Amino acid sequence: MKYVLWQVLGMVLVALGGQGVIRLLIDQDKPGLLGWVPGGFAAHLIGYLAVTAAGGVLAGWAAERVQKAKAQR
């Protein structure tokens, strides 16, 4: 069950990061959640991409662990 929660967290990070990237590319004047990060457009874009990538890695890792746990039963 704990790996399912990690998987959900990863998917939430992918959703937040992905929508942040899309919104930032459409309207560069509104950085959204990462507006507090200094550095302008490039820093905001890199930040959103990093959150998206981290979420994907976390969700993938957790999915593998869930599959291993099911196989052991």
N, C-alpha and C positions, 0 to 999 in steps of 0.2 A: 504493500500500500504506500510506503514512503516514497518509492520510486515513481509511482504515478503522480504524486504531488510534485516531485521534481520535474516530471515531464510537463505537467500543467504550467508550472512556473516558466519553463523554457518556452512553451508556446505563447504565453502572455508576453514574454520579452520579445519574441519574434513579431508578434502583432504590434506592440508598441513601437519597436524600432522600425519596422517596415512602414507603418503609417507615418512615422516621423520623417523618414527619408522621402516618401512620396510628397508629403505636405511641404517639406523644405524645398524640394525641387520645383514645385508648382509656385509657391510664394516664398521667396527667399528672405522677405522682411519679417517673417514670423517664425522664429526658431522653435517654438513650442516648449516642451518640457526641459530641453537642454539650453534654454535661453540664458541661464546663469553662467554657462561655460564661456570663458573669454576666448577670443580667437576668430570670431566671425563665422562666415559661411562654411569654410573648410573644416574648422574644428567641430562645428555642429554636425556636418555631414559625416565626418569620421566617427563621431560619437554615436550617432544613430546606427551607422553600419556596424560598429563594434557591438552595440547592444543586440542587434539582429543576429550577428554571427555567434555571439555568446549564447543567446537563446536557442539557436539551432543546434549548437554543440551540446548544450545541456539537455535538450529534449531528445536528441539522438542517443546520447549516453544513457539516459533514463529508460528509453524504449528498449535498448539492448538489455539492460538489467531486468526489466519486466519480463522480457522473453526468456532470459536465463532462469528466472525464478519460476516461470510457468513450466519450463522443461524439466526442472528438478522435481516437480510434484508427481 
